[in-house]
Amino acid sequence: MTPSRWSTVLHRVTTEGPYINERMSVLVLTVVVVAGISAVAYADKSVASVSLAPLYFLPLALSALVHPLRVSLALSIVCLVLHDLVALCVILEPITQ
């Protein structure tokens, strides 16, 4: 691309508001983040021998790129709670059987 095109793109990004496509892409990426967190939670529950908590980092990293800091911190807390709930379910499962 020529420099004039880059300056046009830069001008559009810095001066205009969010595009309809940008809102749709944020929505799609939010669904991807939630699906990733859910997949890690399910896998963490399925594999009882090893903790898969470090895998929560992958959807949280995507969330940090897409969402503001408050949303990313809230999702971090959700991941922590999910990990603790899954660990509690795995511990209580042999007791109830």
FENNORCOR-V89727 format. One record per residue. N is the residue number from 0. RES is the residue in three letters. PHI is phi in whole degrees, 0 to 359 (999 if undefined). Layout:
BEGIN
n:N res:RES phi:PHI
n:N res:RES phi:PHI
END
This chain:
BEGIN
n:0 res:MET phi:999
n:1 res:THR phi:279
n:2 res:PRO phi:302
n:3 res:SER phi:294
n:4 res:ARG phi:292
n:5 res:TRP phi:297
n:6 res:SER phi:293
n:7 res:THR phi:294
n:8 res:VAL phi:297
n:9 res:LEU phi:299
n:10 res:HIS phi:296
n:11 res:ARG phi:296
n:12 res:VAL phi:291
n:13 res:THR phi:276
n:14 res:THR phi:254
n:15 res:GLU phi:266
n:16 res:GLY phi:284
n:17 res:PRO phi:294
n:18 res:TYR phi:274
n:19 res:ILE phi:298
n:20 res:ASN phi:294
n:21 res:GLU phi:293
n:22 res:ARG phi:296
n:23 res:MET phi:293
n:24 res:SER phi:292
n:25 res:VAL phi:295
n:26 res:LEU phi:296
n:27 res:VAL phi:296
n:28 res:LEU phi:293
n:29 res:THR phi:295
n:30 res:VAL phi:297
n:31 res:VAL phi:296
n:32 res:VAL phi:297
n:33 res:VAL phi:296
n:34 res:ALA phi:295
n:35 res:GLY phi:294
n:36 res:ILE phi:296
n:37 res:SER phi:295
n:38 res:ALA phi:296
n:39 res:VAL phi:293
n:40 res:ALA phi:296
n:41 res:TYR phi:295
n:42 res:ALA phi:294
n:43 res:ASP phi:295
n:44 res:LYS phi:287
n:45 res:SER phi:290
n:46 res:VAL phi:259
n:47 res:ALA phi:274
n:48 res:SER phi:281
n:49 res:VAL phi:228
n:50 res:SER phi:279
n:51 res:LEU phi:259
n:52 res:ALA phi:302
n:53 res:PRO phi:297
n:54 res:LEU phi:289
n:55 res:TYR phi:297
n:56 res:PHE phi:297
n:57 res:LEU phi:296
n:58 res:PRO phi:292
n:59 res:LEU phi:291
n:60 res:ALA phi:294
n:61 res:LEU phi:295
n:62 res:SER phi:297
n:63 res:ALA phi:295
n:64 res:LEU phi:283
n:65 res:VAL phi:261
n:66 res:HIS phi:256
n:67 res:PRO phi:292
n:68 res:LEU phi:300
n:69 res:ARG phi:299
n:70 res:VAL phi:293
n:71 res:SER phi:295
n:72 res:LEU phi:293
n:73 res:ALA phi:297
n:74 res:LEU phi:294
n:75 res:SER phi:297
n:76 res:ILE phi:293
n:77 res:VAL phi:299
n:78 res:CYS phi:296
n:79 res:LEU phi:297
n:80 res:VAL phi:295
n:81 res:LEU phi:299
n:82 res:HIS phi:296
n:83 res:ASP phi:292
n:84 res:LEU phi:294
n:85 res:VAL phi:295
n:86 res:ALA phi:296
n:87 res:LEU phi:294
n:88 res:CYS phi:296
n:89 res:VAL phi:291
n:90 res:ILE phi:289
n:91 res:LEU phi:280
n:92 res:GLU phi:299
n:93 res:PRO phi:293
n:94 res:ILE phi:290
n:95 res:THR phi:281
n:96 res:GLN phi:272
END
